[in-house]
Amino acid sequence: MSILEKLSCINALNQLWDYLPQARLVGGVVRDLLANKPIADIDIATPEPPETVMAILQKAGITVIPTGLSHGTVTALIDHTPYEITTLRKDIVTDGRHAQVVWTDDWQEDAARRDFTMNAMFCDRDGKIWDFYQGQQDLLSGTVRFVGNAKERIEEDVLRSLRFFRFYARYGKEPIDTEAVIAIQQTTYLLKTLSAERVWSEIQRILIGPMADGIVQQMDQYGVLKEILPSGYQLPFFQKLVQLGAPQDAVLRLARLVSASSQIVAKQLRLSRKQEKLLWAFQQDSEVSLENTEIQKRQLRAEYDLEVLIGQSWIKQTASVIVEDSEKWNQWRHSVSLIERPIFPVMGQDLIQLGVQPGPVIGNTLKIIKDWWLQNGCYSSQEECLKWFKSHKNERIN
């Protein structure tokens, strides 16, 4: 049985191979086929220049998008599925972030510029594996190893230091590759040159990936963590959060890892506005507690998104020293998740119809009514809220 028979998209690939017979699958798809892991993307390498690839496929009636011509990449669309096709290339000049490349027809030259041996394998139409750097052997032994000289590979693109830990989490086994971690330690100063967006993209995948607690500890051990989180971090709390079984939520895990404010962290990592708000909410000293009554849970549910409450409960749980509380926290989260979010039923227009003058007094009045609604468990209807307001109007509202 050919290794390719595992692919659900084999018919589309055969269609591409009909027109590009020299092309080979490359990188992650080959690695994950061999490792029996789910396939995320299909990347293809070919010796033909990108303009030639486009002309051949367009003539065959296949939609082709020039997604990265300067780096030799076009994307073919078959049945609405993208297939990235990149011309074999070699790096001429690198600056730690970008590379100037030229095309080549030498498969080993192309493999030599890739990051890890397990990502430098090719697979042709017949299912034959082309492996120039012992990638299959490393994959089998759980050795995440740089292609060629580890330090040179990192200096070409320092993001590879972070990628190393992500790949080690998914494919690696002890002992960790000595040459790799020595090279990472020697080049940590280069991490400052990375854009915040690239760093966060890689960090969040590590935070939600396998063995996150141990991997982040290794990043600390080899001097990486202090470079990418210069405002400080609290490793024990993060490790406890992961070990307790908290959701694989990157922002929640980041909240328990960092020690600086959400504003500082968001600026350093260029978080989205939504992520920054969520990080801020997780960092707040909330009223979430195992002692919450059912009414208090409803009040919390009315005031906060469920995602925030669940996250805050995990933060609170990591601060607890009582192991037996784990089941109680699970019950707390379950009970809160069953509460349909109460919606405050009164709007400003309702008050205007009752004679309240538009302006700041509207907001103040709504707050007073809402406080009463909250104190009564968020059960009162619009009619009941307005009835209470009318009976207390003179004593409460200026």
Secondary structure in CASP SS format (residue, H / E / C, confidence):
PFRMAT SS
TARGET T0000
AUTHOR 0000-0000-0000
METHOD secondary structure of the structure
MODEL  1
M C 1.00
S C 1.00
I H 1.00
L H 1.00
E H 1.00
K H 1.00
L C 1.00
S C 1.00
C C 1.00
I H 1.00
N H 1.00
A H 1.00
L H 1.00
N H 1.00
Q H 1.00
L H 1.00
W H 1.00
D H 1.00
Y H 1.00
L C 1.00
P C 1.00
Q C 1.00
A C 1.00
R E 1.00
L E 1.00
V E 1.00
G C 1.00
G H 1.00
V H 1.00
V H 1.00
R H 1.00
D H 1.00
L H 1.00
L H 1.00
A C 1.00
N C 1.00
K C 1.00
P C 1.00
I C 1.00
A C 1.00
D C 1.00
I C 1.00
D E 1.00
I E 1.00
A E 1.00
T E 1.00
P C 1.00
E C 1.00
P C 1.00
P H 1.00
E H 1.00
T H 1.00
V H 1.00
M H 1.00
A H 1.00
I H 1.00
L H 1.00
Q H 1.00
K H 1.00
A C 1.00
G C 1.00
I C 1.00
T E 1.00
V E 1.00
I E 1.00
P E 1.00
T E 1.00
G E 1.00
L H 1.00
S H 1.00
H H 1.00
G C 1.00
T E 1.00
V E 1.00
T E 1.00
A E 1.00
L E 1.00
I E 1.00
D C 1.00
H C 1.00
T E 1.00
P E 1.00
Y E 1.00
E E 1.00
I E 1.00
T E 1.00
T E 1.00
L C 1.00
R E 1.00
K E 1.00
D E 1.00
I E 1.00
V E 1.00
T E 1.00
D C 1.00
G E 1.00
R C 1.00
H C 1.00
A E 1.00
Q E 1.00
V E 1.00
V E 1.00
W E 1.00
T C 1.00
D C 1.00
D C 1.00
W H 1.00
Q H 1.00
E H 1.00
D H 1.00
A H 1.00
A H 1.00
R C 1.00
R C 1.00
D C 1.00
F E 1.00
T H 1.00
M H 1.00
N H 1.00
A C 1.00
M C 1.00
F E 1.00
C E 1.00
D C 1.00
R C 1.00
D C 1.00
G C 1.00
K C 1.00
I E 1.00
W E 1.00
D C 1.00
F C 1.00
Y C 1.00
Q C 1.00
G H 1.00
Q H 1.00
Q H 1.00
D H 1.00
L H 1.00
L H 1.00
S H 1.00
G C 1.00
T C 1.00
V C 1.00
R C 1.00
F E 1.00
V C 1.00
G C 1.00
N C 1.00
A H 1.00
K H 1.00
E H 1.00
R H 1.00
I H 1.00
E H 1.00
E H 1.00
D E 1.00
V C 1.00
L H 1.00
R H 1.00
S H 1.00
L H 1.00
R H 1.00
F H 1.00
F H 1.00
R H 1.00
F H 1.00
Y H 1.00
A H 1.00
R H 1.00
Y H 1.00
G C 1.00
K C 1.00
E C 1.00
P C 1.00
I C 1.00
D C 1.00
T H 1.00
E H 1.00
A H 1.00
V H 1.00
I H 1.00
A H 1.00
I H 1.00
Q H 1.00
Q H 1.00
T C 1.00
T H 1.00
Y H 1.00
L H 1.00
L H 1.00
K H 1.00
T H 1.00
L C 1.00
S C 1.00
A H 1.00
E H 1.00
R H 1.00
V H 1.00
W H 1.00
S H 1.00
E H 1.00
I H 1.00
Q H 1.00
R H 1.00
I H 1.00
L H 1.00
I C 1.00
G C 1.00
P C 1.00
M C 1.00
A H 1.00
D H 1.00
G H 1.00
I H 1.00
V H 1.00
Q H 1.00
Q H 1.00
M H 1.00
D H 1.00
Q H 1.00
Y C 1.00
G C 1.00
V C 1.00
L H 1.00
K H 1.00
E H 1.00
I H 1.00
L C 1.00
P C 1.00
S C 1.00
G C 1.00
Y E 1.00
Q C 1.00
L H 1.00
P H 1.00
F H 1.00
F H 1.00
Q H 1.00
K H 1.00
L H 1.00
V H 1.00
Q H 1.00
L C 1.00
G C 1.00
A C 1.00
P C 1.00
Q C 1.00
D C 1.00
A H 1.00
V H 1.00
L H 1.00
R H 1.00
L H 1.00
A H 1.00
R H 1.00
L H 1.00
V E 1.00
S C 1.00
A C 1.00
S C 1.00
S H 1.00
Q H 1.00
I H 1.00
V H 1.00
A H 1.00
K H 1.00
Q H 1.00
L H 1.00
R C 1.00
L C 1.00
S C 1.00
R H 1.00
K H 1.00
Q H 1.00
E H 1.00
K H 1.00
L H 1.00
L H 1.00
W H 1.00
A H 1.00
F H 1.00
Q H 1.00
Q C 1.00
D C 1.00
S C 1.00
E C 1.00
V C 1.00
S C 1.00
L C 1.00
E C 1.00
N C 1.00
T C 1.00
E H 1.00
I H 1.00
Q H 1.00
K H 1.00
R H 1.00
Q H 1.00
L H 1.00
R H 1.00
A H 1.00
E H 1.00
Y C 1.00
D C 1.00
L H 1.00
E H 1.00
V H 1.00
L H 1.00
I H 1.00
G H 1.00
Q H 1.00
S H 1.00
W H 1.00
I H 1.00
K H 1.00
Q H 1.00
T H 1.00
A H 1.00
S C 1.00
V C 1.00
I C 1.00
V C 1.00
E C 1.00
D H 1.00
S H 1.00
E H 1.00
K H 1.00
W H 1.00
N H 1.00
Q H 1.00
W H 1.00
R H 1.00
H H 1.00
S H 1.00
V H 1.00
S H 1.00
L C 1.00
I C 1.00
E C 1.00
R C 1.00
P C 1.00
I C 1.00
F C 1.00
P C 1.00
V C 1.00
M C 1.00
G H 1.00
Q H 1.00
D H 1.00
L H 1.00
I H 1.00
Q H 1.00
L C 1.00
G C 1.00
V C 1.00
Q C 1.00
P C 1.00
G C 1.00
P H 1.00
V H 1.00
I H 1.00
G H 1.00
N H 1.00
T H 1.00
L H 1.00
K H 1.00
I H 1.00
I H 1.00
K H 1.00
D H 1.00
W H 1.00
W H 1.00
L H 1.00
Q H 1.00
N C 1.00
G C 1.00
C C 1.00
Y C 1.00
S C 1.00
S C 1.00
Q H 1.00
E H 1.00
E H 1.00
C H 1.00
L H 1.00
K H 1.00
W H 1.00
F H 1.00
K H 1.00
S H 1.00
H H 1.00
K H 1.00
N H 1.00
E H 1.00
R H 1.00
I C 1.00
N C 1.00
END
